[in-house]
Amino acid sequence: MIHIAVLDDEPKIRRGIAGMLVASLKEEAVVHKFARAGELMQFARKQELDILVTDICMPELDGLELGNYLKLFYPRLRIIIISGYSNFEYAQAAIRLQVCEYLLKPVDPEKLLAVVRRQIRAIEQERLQQAGQQERGLAKQLDKHLVVRELLYGGNPDQPALLGLLEGTGVYYLVLTQGEPAPCREAAGLAFLSGSLEEGLRFYLTMAEDAPEQFWRIYEGQCLEDGRLVQNVGISSAVSSADLLHQAYLQALSALKQELYEERPGVWRFQNTGIWQFDSEKKALYLLNCIYAGTDFTKELEAVREEIRSARPVFPMFERNMKLMLHTMIRLLEENRLLSAACMELKGIAEELGDCRSLNGLFASIGDALGRAAENAREIQAIRLESHIHKAIEYIQNHFCQDLTLEEVAARADMNPAYFSSSFKKYTGSSFIHYTMDLRVRRAKELLKEGKKVSEIARLLGFHDTRYFTRTFKKYAGVTPSEYKTIATAFYEEQ
């Protein structure tokens, strides 16, 4: 039975496509419909899909990214893209993903049905060919290394040249090694085909069912330095035909990246760790909130690192989510005009994620960049705070004769009252009330020296009660207004 998945976040379109396929295909296929990419990915863990009909623009994961992810585990999946966009970049990405059809909205139901039927016929034909295949020898007059290298990188060598290359040999594994100074004779002897790839990688094709164990023995015996394995080995899942080699390559490459979580080279076998629920933007917001609040961000960063180490996501998902987290932090830092050097560091880290071989090293670099951003944030906040406090002081000095409240002055300084109160005292060495009263008392002294009456001074300084003014003056000056006036008058007479 053919299994078809329909993914679209628009209910009307989703129901329409699924209903049309169910009504038209009947006994030919089972149709499953999904509103979100996460639901489909969860379902795909239990049921292999043959055809995916998906919108390109989805809230969680766009159709191309989803197809790329699913093909890592189901290489034969046939993808039909439905899109409201005719963007050339989308079309290019679809070609790279080997999408079967790229249909623009509004979709003609008859055209879509014809495309799906064509894919069903192709799948059925493929299954018949596989069932009737006979064993073929590998002694072919062709450049096997060239063909395999093309396949590993997703090329499309001449199909006649592929016929019989690997078909009929049973299952086999693709093994990648990294950091090997020279071809390993025992590994080459275990493989029926091997060669060099770019960036220091070598590949081995082996039919040994115990390939992981055999490669471990080989590298444990020959590639240890001071008790530590210095070569890195990644082994794909079992594959059974030549056209699956590119997916095997991606699997083996992802297996190599287990070094990232183990913090050491080793012999790793590809494992589908399932869906990784990781809210990259939320993590970035948490970290940046710590920086802006002046709290320690290192615990939050350590929690993110350990969450990743525990989940051990396949590398493409790890790389995508980490880049999203880093780019979100960069955007937030730039919006707040924080340390351009830190932003450049984070951009560099994001660009080099593909070469990352240590989770601890990666997060140490991120921590260093965020540390510099935090230092810059503190400097900027100190400058801003000083500006706000100056604005408050200026307002107080111009209006201290009025009945000022802390809330009123804090609002003038664009600050929270509680934060303003503590910051004002820290900056001036005096509480808001003491500072304001001190200004009033100083002004009262000047007016007393000028010979004005106590009641008049109380009114001018915003005191509604002369007795309250007298008590306040004595509290701050040590004498009553009348006593101060007498002392001041006598002093000036003596002068």
C-alpha positions as a Python dict, from the first residue, in 0.01 Angstrom:
ca = {
    (1, 'M'): (0, 0, 0),
    (2, 'I'): (123, 351, -88),
    (3, 'H'): (127, 599, 203),
    (4, 'I'): (73, 967, 113),
    (5, 'A'): (112, 1260, 354),
    (6, 'V'): (-61, 1594, 289),
    (7, 'L'): (82, 1890, 484),
    (8, 'D'): (-74, 2237, 477),
    (9, 'D'): (-151, 2477, 761),
    (10, 'E'): (-458, 2611, 581),
    (11, 'P'): (-751, 2384, 684),
    (12, 'K'): (-957, 2438, 369),
    (13, 'I'): (-671, 2353, 133),
    (14, 'R'): (-559, 2058, 348),
    (15, 'R'): (-906, 1905, 360),
    (16, 'G'): (-962, 1970, -10),
    (17, 'I'): (-642, 1799, -127),
    (18, 'A'): (-673, 1505, 112),
    (19, 'G'): (-1042, 1455, 28),
    (20, 'M'): (-975, 1460, -345),
    (21, 'L'): (-693, 1204, -313),
    (22, 'V'): (-896, 973, -90),
    (23, 'A'): (-1193, 984, -327),
    (24, 'S'): (-982, 928, -639),
    (25, 'L'): (-724, 674, -523),
    (26, 'K'): (-945, 457, -301),
    (27, 'E'): (-769, 120, -269),
    (28, 'E'): (-443, 243, -422),
    (29, 'A'): (-317, 454, -134),
    (30, 'V'): (-367, 561, 228),
    (31, 'V'): (-381, 939, 272),
    (32, 'H'): (-269, 1107, 597),
    (33, 'K'): (-323, 1480, 647),
    (34, 'F'): (-130, 1710, 883),
    (35, 'A'): (-154, 2078, 985),
    (36, 'R'): (198, 2110, 1131),
    (37, 'A'): (539, 1976, 1036),
    (38, 'G'): (599, 1849, 1391),
    (39, 'E'): (292, 1624, 1374),
    (40, 'L'): (406, 1477, 1044),
    (41, 'M'): (761, 1417, 1172),
    (42, 'Q'): (621, 1241, 1479),
    (43, 'F'): (403, 1020, 1256),
    (44, 'A'): (697, 944, 1025),
    (45, 'R'): (885, 784, 1315),
    (46, 'K'): (629, 502, 1310),
    (47, 'Q'): (517, 489, 948),
    (48, 'E'): (736, 520, 641),
    (49, 'L'): (592, 758, 382),
    (50, 'D'): (610, 714, 6),
    (51, 'I'): (480, 1051, -116),
    (52, 'L'): (474, 1392, 51),
    (53, 'V'): (245, 1668, -77),
    (54, 'T'): (342, 1985, 112),
    (55, 'D'): (303, 2360, 113),
    (56, 'I'): (642, 2533, 96),
    (57, 'C'): (560, 2800, 354),
    (58, 'M'): (489, 2648, 697),
    (59, 'P'): (516, 2801, 1048),
    (60, 'E'): (752, 2543, 1203),
    (61, 'L'): (962, 2416, 915),
    (62, 'D'): (922, 2503, 548),
    (63, 'G'): (842, 2227, 302),
    (64, 'L'): (1193, 2212, 157),
    (65, 'E'): (1359, 2183, 498),
    (66, 'L'): (1108, 1918, 603),
    (67, 'G'): (1169, 1721, 284),
    (68, 'N'): (1544, 1742, 337),
    (69, 'Y'): (1506, 1612, 691),
    (70, 'L'): (1270, 1325, 600),
    (71, 'K'): (1488, 1217, 308),
    (72, 'L'): (1774, 1164, 549),
    (73, 'F'): (1574, 872, 690),
    (74, 'Y'): (1352, 781, 392),
    (75, 'P'): (1569, 837, 83),
    (76, 'R'): (1303, 708, -158),
    (77, 'L'): (1042, 963, -45),
    (78, 'R'): (885, 1142, -341),
    (79, 'I'): (806, 1508, -276),
    (80, 'I'): (545, 1727, -446),
    (81, 'I'): (571, 2096, -353),
    (82, 'I'): (268, 2327, -362),
    (83, 'S'): (354, 2694, -331),
    (84, 'G'): (215, 3040, -371),
    (85, 'Y'): (567, 3153, -468),
    (86, 'S'): (737, 3134, -806),
    (87, 'N'): (1068, 3249, -651),
    (88, 'F'): (1368, 3117, -845),
    (89, 'E'): (1559, 3036, -524),
    (90, 'Y'): (1275, 2808, -412),
    (91, 'A'): (1283, 2635, -749),
    (92, 'Q'): (1660, 2586, -723),
    (93, 'A'): (1628, 2438, -375),
    (94, 'A'): (1352, 2207, -501),
    (95, 'I'): (1578, 2085, -783),
    (96, 'R'): (1860, 2011, -534),
    (97, 'L'): (1614, 1815, -320),
    (98, 'Q'): (1505, 1624, -632),
    (99, 'V'): (1143, 1730, -588),
    (100, 'C'): (913, 1542, -825),
    (101, 'E'): (686, 1837, -902),
    (102, 'Y'): (662, 2207, -809),
    (103, 'L'): (302, 2328, -843),
    (104, 'L'): (189, 2688, -796),
    (105, 'K'): (-130, 2783, -612),
    (106, 'P'): (-416, 2773, -691),
    (107, 'V'): (-361, 2408, -772),
    (108, 'D'): (-558, 2239, -1049),
    (109, 'P'): (-699, 1925, -878),
    (110, 'E'): (-677, 1722, -1199),
    (111, 'K'): (-314, 1819, -1251),
    (112, 'L'): (-225, 1734, -890),
    (113, 'L'): (-403, 1399, -916),
    (114, 'A'): (-217, 1320, -1238),
    (115, 'V'): (117, 1400, -1070),
    (116, 'V'): (34, 1177, -770),
    (117, 'R'): (-81, 891, -996),
    (118, 'R'): (243, 917, -1193),
    (119, 'Q'): (446, 886, -874),
    (120, 'I'): (237, 589, -758),
    (121, 'R'): (301, 411, -1090),
    (122, 'A'): (675, 483, -1058),
    (123, 'I'): (684, 346, -702),
    (124, 'E'): (497, 31, -806),
    (125, 'Q'): (733, -19, -1102),
    (126, 'E'): (1033, 30, -875),
    (127, 'R'): (903, -229, -632),
    (128, 'L'): (850, -478, -914),
    (129, 'Q'): (1203, -424, -1041),
    (130, 'Q'): (1347, -474, -695),
    (131, 'A'): (1149, -793, -645),
    (132, 'G'): (1269, -936, -977),
    (133, 'Q'): (1634, -834, -954),
    (134, 'Q'): (1897, -1104, -987),
    (135, 'E'): (2241, -1097, -840),
    (136, 'R'): (2497, -931, -1059),
    (137, 'G'): (2872, -927, -1027),
    (138, 'L'): (3071, -618, -953),
    (139, 'A'): (3324, -669, -1232),
    (140, 'K'): (3213, -383, -1453),
    (141, 'Q'): (3434, -193, -1695),
    (142, 'L'): (3374, 151, -1553),
    (143, 'D'): (3537, 398, -1319),
    (144, 'K'): (3369, 291, -995),
    (145, 'H'): (3541, 553, -783),
    (146, 'L'): (3415, 834, -1005),
    (147, 'V'): (3060, 699, -1001),
    (148, 'V'): (3057, 654, -624),
    (149, 'R'): (3200, 1000, -561),
    (150, 'E'): (2929, 1148, -781),
    (151, 'L'): (2668, 955, -587),
    (152, 'L'): (2810, 1056, -251),
    (153, 'Y'): (2774, 1421, -340),
    (154, 'G'): (2429, 1382, -490),
    (155, 'G'): (2533, 1384, -854),
    (156, 'N'): (2350, 1201, -1130),
    (157, 'P'): (2600, 986, -1322),
    (158, 'D'): (2497, 818, -1643),
    (159, 'Q'): (2233, 563, -1543),
    (160, 'P'): (2357, 282, -1771),
    (161, 'A'): (2692, 307, -1595),
    (162, 'L'): (2515, 247, -1264),
    (163, 'L'): (2333, -65, -1374),
    (164, 'G'): (2470, -358, -1184),
    (165, 'L'): (2726, -158, -987),
    (166, 'L'): (2579, -235, -649),
    (167, 'E'): (2239, -387, -721),
    (168, 'G'): (2190, -749, -621),
    (169, 'T'): (2479, -751, -374),
    (170, 'G'): (2256, -738, -66),
    (171, 'V'): (2282, -468, 196),
    (172, 'Y'): (2597, -268, 249),
    (173, 'Y'): (2726, 17, 464),
    (174, 'L'): (2905, 338, 382),
    (175, 'V'): (3189, 421, 622),
    (176, 'L'): (3356, 763, 638),
    (177, 'T'): (3682, 826, 820),
    (178, 'Q'): (3819, 1166, 918),
    (179, 'G'): (4170, 1256, 1023),
    (180, 'E'): (4335, 948, 877),
    (181, 'P'): (4688, 1030, 758),
    (182, 'A'): (4697, 743, 508),
    (183, 'P'): (4462, 469, 384),
    (184, 'C'): (4422, 192, 640),
    (185, 'R'): (4503, -145, 479),
    (186, 'E'): (4278, -348, 706),
    (187, 'A'): (3985, -110, 648),
    (188, 'A'): (4043, -122, 273),
    (189, 'G'): (4053, -501, 295),
    (190, 'L'): (3716, -501, 471),
    (191, 'A'): (3563, -288, 191),
    (192, 'F'): (3492, -383, -167),
    (193, 'L'): (3520, -21, -274),
    (194, 'S'): (3706, 271, -116),
    (195, 'G'): (3855, 607, -204),
    (196, 'S'): (3938, 960, -97),
    (197, 'L'): (3693, 1245, -66),
    (198, 'E'): (3738, 1613, 1),
    (199, 'E'): (3834, 1773, 333),
    (200, 'G'): (4037, 1478, 460),
    (201, 'L'): (3757, 1221, 433),
    (202, 'R'): (3791, 865, 303),
    (203, 'F'): (3502, 634, 223),
    (204, 'Y'): (3470, 257, 245),
    (205, 'L'): (3181, 47, 112),
    (206, 'T'): (3145, -276, 302),
    (207, 'M'): (2889, -557, 310),
    (208, 'A'): (2995, -679, 654),
    (209, 'E'): (2696, -691, 888),
    (210, 'D'): (2931, -643, 1183),
    (211, 'A'): (3099, -343, 1013),
    (212, 'P'): (3078, -123, 1326),
    (213, 'E'): (3253, -385, 1540),
    (214, 'Q'): (3514, -463, 1275),
    (215, 'F'): (3599, -99, 1216),
    (216, 'W'): (3627, -46, 1591),
    (217, 'R'): (3879, -331, 1619),
    (218, 'I'): (4076, -195, 1325),
    (219, 'Y'): (4099, 158, 1459),
    (220, 'E'): (4142, 56, 1821),
    (221, 'G'): (4444, -148, 1718),
    (222, 'Q'): (4610, 95, 1478),
    (223, 'C'): (4497, 450, 1544),
    (224, 'L'): (4549, 512, 1915),
    (225, 'E'): (4781, 777, 2058),
    (226, 'D'): (4829, 780, 2433),
    (227, 'G'): (4521, 561, 2473),
    (228, 'R'): (4302, 798, 2268),
    (229, 'L'): (4147, 735, 1929),
    (230, 'V'): (4268, 1007, 1694),
    (231, 'Q'): (4064, 912, 1387),
    (232, 'N'): (3691, 969, 1361),
    (233, 'V'): (3467, 709, 1193),
    (234, 'G'): (3102, 740, 1087),
    (235, 'I'): (2893, 446, 963),
    (236, 'S'): (2563, 475, 776),
    (237, 'S'): (2255, 261, 816),
    (238, 'A'): (2227, -40, 586),
    (239, 'V'): (2140, 48, 226),
    (240, 'S'): (2051, -177, -65),
    (241, 'S'): (2089, 14, -392),
    (242, 'A'): (2324, 255, -563),
    (243, 'D'): (2077, 543, -577),
    (244, 'L'): (2069, 553, -197),
    (245, 'L'): (2439, 623, -164),
    (246, 'H'): (2396, 998, -127),
    (247, 'Q'): (2160, 949, 167),
    (248, 'A'): (2406, 698, 314),
    (249, 'Y'): (2674, 964, 277),
    (250, 'L'): (2462, 1215, 472),
    (251, 'Q'): (2399, 956, 741),
    (252, 'A'): (2766, 866, 778),
    (253, 'L'): (2858, 1236, 784),
    (254, 'S'): (2601, 1293, 1058),
    (255, 'A'): (2742, 993, 1248),
    (256, 'L'): (3089, 1152, 1235),
    (257, 'K'): (2942, 1447, 1423),
    (258, 'Q'): (2883, 1229, 1732),
    (259, 'E'): (3232, 1350, 1819),
    (260, 'L'): (3059, 1681, 1893),
    (261, 'Y'): (2863, 1531, 2185),
    (262, 'E'): (3126, 1286, 2311),
    (263, 'E'): (3409, 1542, 2297),
    (264, 'R'): (3638, 1282, 2142),
    (265, 'P'): (3688, 1098, 1813),
    (266, 'G'): (3538, 750, 1790),
    (267, 'V'): (3362, 491, 1577),
    (268, 'W'): (3002, 608, 1550),
    (269, 'R'): (2701, 450, 1384),
    (270, 'F'): (2419, 668, 1251),
    (271, 'Q'): (2117, 684, 1479),
    (272, 'N'): (1783, 846, 1411),
    (273, 'T'): (1735, 1036, 1738),
    (274, 'G'): (1386, 1147, 1633),
    (275, 'I'): (1231, 1490, 1644),
    (276, 'W'): (1424, 1753, 1836),
    (277, 'Q'): (1197, 2003, 2003),
    (278, 'F'): (1419, 2308, 2049),
    (279, 'D'): (1284, 2664, 2060),
    (280, 'S'): (1588, 2851, 1927),
    (281, 'E'): (1435, 3198, 1945),
    (282, 'K'): (1313, 3144, 2302),
    (283, 'K'): (1660, 3030, 2413),
    (284, 'A'): (1813, 3340, 2254),
    (285, 'L'): (1561, 3564, 2432),
    (286, 'Y'): (1638, 3401, 2769),
    (287, 'L'): (2011, 3458, 2724),
    (288, 'L'): (1972, 3818, 2609),
    (289, 'N'): (1727, 3894, 2892),
    (290, 'C'): (1999, 3785, 3137),
    (291, 'I'): (2244, 4024, 2971),
    (292, 'Y'): (2004, 4319, 2973),
    (293, 'A'): (1896, 4247, 3333),
    (294, 'G'): (2259, 4225, 3444),
    (295, 'T'): (2215, 3869, 3578),
    (296, 'D'): (2444, 3570, 3524),
    (297, 'F'): (2375, 3418, 3181),
    (298, 'T'): (2625, 3131, 3218),
    (299, 'K'): (2380, 2896, 3394),
    (300, 'E'): (2124, 2944, 3118),
    (301, 'L'): (2392, 2882, 2854),
    (302, 'E'): (2508, 2565, 3034),
    (303, 'A'): (2147, 2443, 3047),
    (304, 'V'): (2116, 2487, 2668),
    (305, 'R'): (2441, 2297, 2612),
    (306, 'E'): (2335, 2005, 2831),
    (307, 'E'): (1991, 1993, 2669),
    (308, 'I'): (2160, 1953, 2331),
    (309, 'R'): (2405, 1693, 2461),
    (310, 'S'): (2117, 1493, 2609),
    (311, 'A'): (1904, 1508, 2290),
    (312, 'R'): (2198, 1436, 2052),
    (313, 'P'): (2006, 1562, 1746),
    (314, 'V'): (2122, 1460, 1401),
    (315, 'F'): (2369, 1720, 1283),
    (316, 'P'): (2156, 1895, 1016),
    (317, 'M'): (1889, 1971, 1279),
    (318, 'F'): (2154, 2076, 1532),
    (319, 'E'): (2320, 2310, 1283),
    (320, 'R'): (1991, 2464, 1169),
    (321, 'N'): (1862, 2533, 1521),
    (322, 'M'): (2195, 2662, 1651),
    (323, 'K'): (2225, 2902, 1358),
    (324, 'L'): (1872, 3027, 1426),
    (325, 'M'): (1957, 3083, 1794),
    (326, 'L'): (2281, 3266, 1711),
    (327, 'H'): (2123, 3483, 1441),
    (328, 'T'): (1838, 3575, 1677),
    (329, 'M'): (2092, 3685, 1940),
    (330, 'I'): (2281, 3885, 1678),
    (331, 'R'): (1961, 4059, 1567),
    (332, 'L'): (1863, 4146, 1925),
    (333, 'L'): (2210, 4277, 2007),
    (334, 'E'): (2217, 4491, 1693),
    (335, 'E'): (1868, 4627, 1763),
    (336, 'N'): (1990, 4742, 2105),
    (337, 'R'): (2314, 4879, 1957),
    (338, 'L'): (2530, 4651, 2166),
    (339, 'L'): (2893, 4562, 2098),
    (340, 'S'): (2949, 4513, 1726),
    (341, 'A'): (3259, 4303, 1806),
    (342, 'A'): (3041, 4051, 1994),
    (343, 'C'): (2800, 4039, 1699),
    (344, 'M'): (3089, 3970, 1460),
    (345, 'E'): (3212, 3690, 1688),
    (346, 'L'): (2867, 3530, 1694),
    (347, 'K'): (2841, 3560, 1314),
    (348, 'G'): (3177, 3386, 1279),
    (349, 'I'): (3064, 3106, 1512),
    (350, 'A'): (2745, 3060, 1307),
    (351, 'E'): (2940, 3045, 979),
    (352, 'E'): (3180, 2779, 1115),
    (353, 'L'): (2918, 2551, 1273),
    (354, 'G'): (2967, 2295, 997),
    (355, 'D'): (3325, 2239, 1116),
    (356, 'C'): (3235, 2226, 1487),
    (357, 'R'): (3382, 1917, 1662),
    (358, 'S'): (3331, 2005, 2028),
    (359, 'L'): (3010, 2114, 2199),
    (360, 'N'): (3209, 2243, 2497),
    (361, 'G'): (3436, 2445, 2269),
    (362, 'L'): (3139, 2585, 2079),
    (363, 'F'): (2961, 2701, 2393),
    (364, 'A'): (3283, 2839, 2539),
    (365, 'S'): (3313, 3061, 2231),
    (366, 'I'): (2948, 3167, 2256),
    (367, 'G'): (3000, 3240, 2627),
    (368, 'D'): (3304, 3459, 2553),
    (369, 'A'): (3109, 3661, 2295),
    (370, 'L'): (2809, 3702, 2527),
    (371, 'G'): (3043, 3800, 2811),
    (372, 'R'): (3173, 4088, 2601),
    (373, 'A'): (2819, 4184, 2508),
    (374, 'A'): (2722, 4181, 2879),
    (375, 'E'): (3017, 4406, 2965),
    (376, 'N'): (2917, 4646, 2690),
    (377, 'A'): (2554, 4635, 2809),
    (378, 'R'): (2663, 4733, 3159),
    (379, 'E'): (2861, 5027, 3022),
    (380, 'I'): (2571, 5146, 2810),
    (381, 'Q'): (2324, 5100, 3095),
    (382, 'A'): (2552, 5300, 3327),
    (383, 'I'): (2563, 5585, 3075),
    (384, 'R'): (2187, 5572, 3027),
    (385, 'L'): (2127, 5557, 3402),
    (386, 'E'): (2350, 5860, 3459),
    (387, 'S'): (2155, 6047, 3193),
    (388, 'H'): (1822, 5955, 3355),
    (389, 'I'): (1942, 6055, 3703),
    (390, 'H'): (2070, 6387, 3570),
    (391, 'K'): (1731, 6448, 3414),
    (392, 'A'): (1566, 6372, 3750),
    (393, 'I'): (1805, 6600, 3943),
    (394, 'E'): (1745, 6882, 3699),
    (395, 'Y'): (1369, 6841, 3738),
    (396, 'I'): (1394, 6833, 4120),
    (397, 'Q'): (1612, 7144, 4129),
    (398, 'N'): (1361, 7330, 3914),
    (399, 'H'): (1051, 7212, 4103),
    (400, 'F'): (1158, 7137, 4461),
    (401, 'C'): (932, 7416, 4589),
    (402, 'Q'): (638, 7203, 4477),
    (403, 'D'): (501, 6901, 4660),
    (404, 'L'): (702, 6648, 4454),
    (405, 'T'): (646, 6271, 4473),
    (406, 'L'): (896, 5998, 4392),
    (407, 'E'): (658, 5852, 4131),
    (408, 'E'): (629, 6188, 3953),
    (409, 'V'): (1005, 6238, 3931),
    (410, 'A'): (1065, 5874, 3828),
    (411, 'A'): (817, 5918, 3543),
    (412, 'R'): (1002, 6233, 3431),
    (413, 'A'): (1323, 6027, 3425),
    (414, 'D'): (1153, 5741, 3233),
    (415, 'M'): (1230, 5497, 3514),
    (416, 'N'): (1045, 5249, 3733),
    (417, 'P'): (985, 5414, 4078),
    (418, 'A'): (1153, 5137, 4278),
    (419, 'Y'): (1454, 5121, 4045),
    (420, 'F'): (1472, 5501, 4037),
    (421, 'S'): (1471, 5519, 4419),
    (422, 'S'): (1762, 5275, 4460),
    (423, 'S'): (1958, 5417, 4164),
    (424, 'F'): (1911, 5778, 4282),
    (425, 'K'): (2043, 5697, 4629),
    (426, 'K'): (2337, 5504, 4485),
    (427, 'Y'): (2426, 5789, 4250),
    (428, 'T'): (2373, 6089, 4485),
    (429, 'G'): (2441, 5925, 4821),
    (430, 'S'): (2107, 6055, 4944),
    (431, 'S'): (1748, 5932, 4933),
    (432, 'F'): (1497, 6113, 4714),
    (433, 'I'): (1314, 6261, 5015),
    (434, 'H'): (1634, 6370, 5190),
    (435, 'Y'): (1771, 6525, 4872),
    (436, 'T'): (1449, 6719, 4808),
    (437, 'M'): (1412, 6832, 5168),
    (438, 'D'): (1775, 6942, 5178),
    (439, 'L'): (1711, 7169, 4878),
    (440, 'R'): (1403, 7314, 5047),
    (441, 'V'): (1588, 7378, 5373),
    (442, 'R'): (1877, 7545, 5190),
    (443, 'R'): (1632, 7770, 5010),
    (444, 'A'): (1451, 7839, 5340),
    (445, 'K'): (1779, 7953, 5496),
    (446, 'E'): (1833, 8198, 5210),
    (447, 'L'): (1481, 8339, 5252),
    (448, 'L'): (1521, 8364, 5630),
    (449, 'K'): (1839, 8563, 5577),
    (450, 'E'): (1638, 8795, 5351),
    (451, 'G'): (1404, 8858, 5645),
    (452, 'K'): (1092, 8683, 5513),
    (453, 'K'): (837, 8548, 5759),
    (454, 'V'): (831, 8179, 5849),
    (455, 'S'): (471, 8136, 5732),
    (456, 'E'): (549, 8300, 5399),
    (457, 'I'): (856, 8080, 5347),
    (458, 'A'): (653, 7767, 5427),
    (459, 'R'): (402, 7865, 5160),
    (460, 'L'): (670, 7947, 4902),
    (461, 'L'): (838, 7608, 4955),
    (462, 'G'): (518, 7410, 4917),
    (463, 'F'): (453, 7333, 5285),
    (464, 'H'): (80, 7352, 5354),
    (465, 'D'): (136, 7355, 5731),
    (466, 'T'): (374, 7604, 5900),
    (467, 'R'): (421, 7371, 6196),
    (468, 'Y'): (523, 7085, 5966),
    (469, 'F'): (769, 7319, 5795),
    (470, 'T'): (913, 7417, 6132),
    (471, 'R'): (958, 7053, 6240),
    (472, 'T'): (1117, 6963, 5907),
    (473, 'F'): (1352, 7262, 5915),
    (474, 'K'): (1466, 7174, 6267),
    (475, 'K'): (1520, 6810, 6170),
    (476, 'Y'): (1755, 6907, 5888),
    (477, 'A'): (1907, 7232, 6024),
    (478, 'G'): (1921, 7149, 6396),
    (479, 'V'): (1733, 7469, 6496),
    (480, 'T'): (1389, 7617, 6431),
    (481, 'P'): (1340, 7869, 6151),
    (482, 'S'): (1301, 8151, 6405),
    (483, 'E'): (1617, 8049, 6589),
    (484, 'Y'): (1809, 8029, 6260),
    (485, 'K'): (1678, 8372, 6159),
    (486, 'T'): (1793, 8521, 6491),
    (487, 'I'): (2137, 8362, 6462),
    (488, 'A'): (2176, 8464, 6098),
    (489, 'T'): (2063, 8824, 6171),
    (490, 'A'): (2308, 8857, 6462),
    (491, 'F'): (2589, 8720, 6246),
    (492, 'Y'): (2530, 8967, 5968),
    (493, 'E'): (2499, 9258, 6217),
    (494, 'E'): (2840, 9163, 6359),
    (495, 'Q'): (2980, 9162, 6009),
}
